Amino acid sequence: MEDCYKLAVSHGYKVFAFKFGQICLSGKGATIATFAKQKKSNQCINGLGHRAAVDVYELEEKGKFTSILFRAQVQNKRKGVK
């Protein structure tokens, strides 16, 4: 997850999500609302998401991110950080 956080910071993103323990999701226009549009999920494990769900985090300041904001279901078609 640390790599996902660092990648989001390096791109100037405000939020990121972690899926299935290995996929980092975010993007230029990504906001909390971007992920909040998705149906909530209870499938995530240990803050690392799940196969069809993500744990969403918000960047607070350099070197910090909030704990899990919420968990959302996602479609498997989504791409990682661009």
C-alpha positions in Angstrom: 0.0 0.0 0.0 2.9 2.3 0.6 3.8 2.3 -3.1 0.2 3.1 -4.0 0.3 6.1 -1.6 3.6 7.3 -3.0 2.4 7.0 -6.5 -0.8 9.0 -5.7 1.4 11.7 -4.1 3.8 11.9 -7.0 0.9 12.5 -9.4 -0.8 15.1 -7.1 -3.9 12.9 -6.6 -6.2 13.6 -3.6 -7.6 10.1 -3.1 -6.6 6.6 -3.9 -8.1 3.1 -3.5 -6.5 -0.2 -3.0 -7.9 -3.4 -4.6 -7.1 -7.0 -3.9 -3.9 -6.2 -2.1 -2.1 -5.2 -5.2 -4.0 -2.8 -7.5 -3.8 1.0 -6.9 -6.7 3.0 -8.3 -6.8 6.8 -8.7 -6.7 9.5 -11.4 -6.5 13.2 -12.2 -10.1 13.9 -11.5 -10.6 11.3 -8.7 -12.3 12.6 -5.6 -14.0 11.0 -2.7 -17.3 11.3 -4.7 -15.8 9.3 -7.5 -15.6 6.2 -5.3 -18.6 7.1 -3.2 -20.8 6.6 -6.3 -20.2 2.9 -6.0 -22.2 0.5 -3.9 -20.8 0.0 -0.4 -19.0 -3.3 0.3 -18.2 -5.4 3.3 -15.8 -7.7 1.3 -12.5 -5.8 2.0 -9.8 -7.4 4.0 -7.3 -5.6 6.3 -7.5 -2.3 4.4 -6.3 -3.9 1.2 -9.6 -4.2 -0.7 -10.8 -7.4 -2.3 -11.2 -8.9 -5.7 -14.4 -6.8 -6.4 -14.1 -4.1 -3.8 -11.7 -1.3 -2.8 -10.6 0.4 0.4 -10.6 4.2 -0.3 -8.1 6.6 1.3 -7.7 10.4 1.2 -4.4 12.1 1.2 -4.2 14.6 4.1 -0.7 16.1 3.7 2.6 14.9 2.5 3.5 11.7 4.4 0.0 11.0 5.7 -3.3 9.6 4.5 -6.5 9.0 6.4 -7.6 5.6 7.6 -10.2 3.9 5.4 -12.8 6.3 4.4 -15.2 3.7 3.1 -15.3 0.4 1.2 -16.9 0.2 -2.3 -17.7 -2.4 -4.8 -16.0 -2.0 -8.2 -16.2 -3.5 -11.6 -13.2 -5.5 -12.6 -12.9 -3.4 -15.8 -11.4 -0.4 -14.0 -7.7 0.5 -14.6 -5.1 1.5 -12.1 -3.3 4.8 -11.6 -2.5 6.6 -14.9 
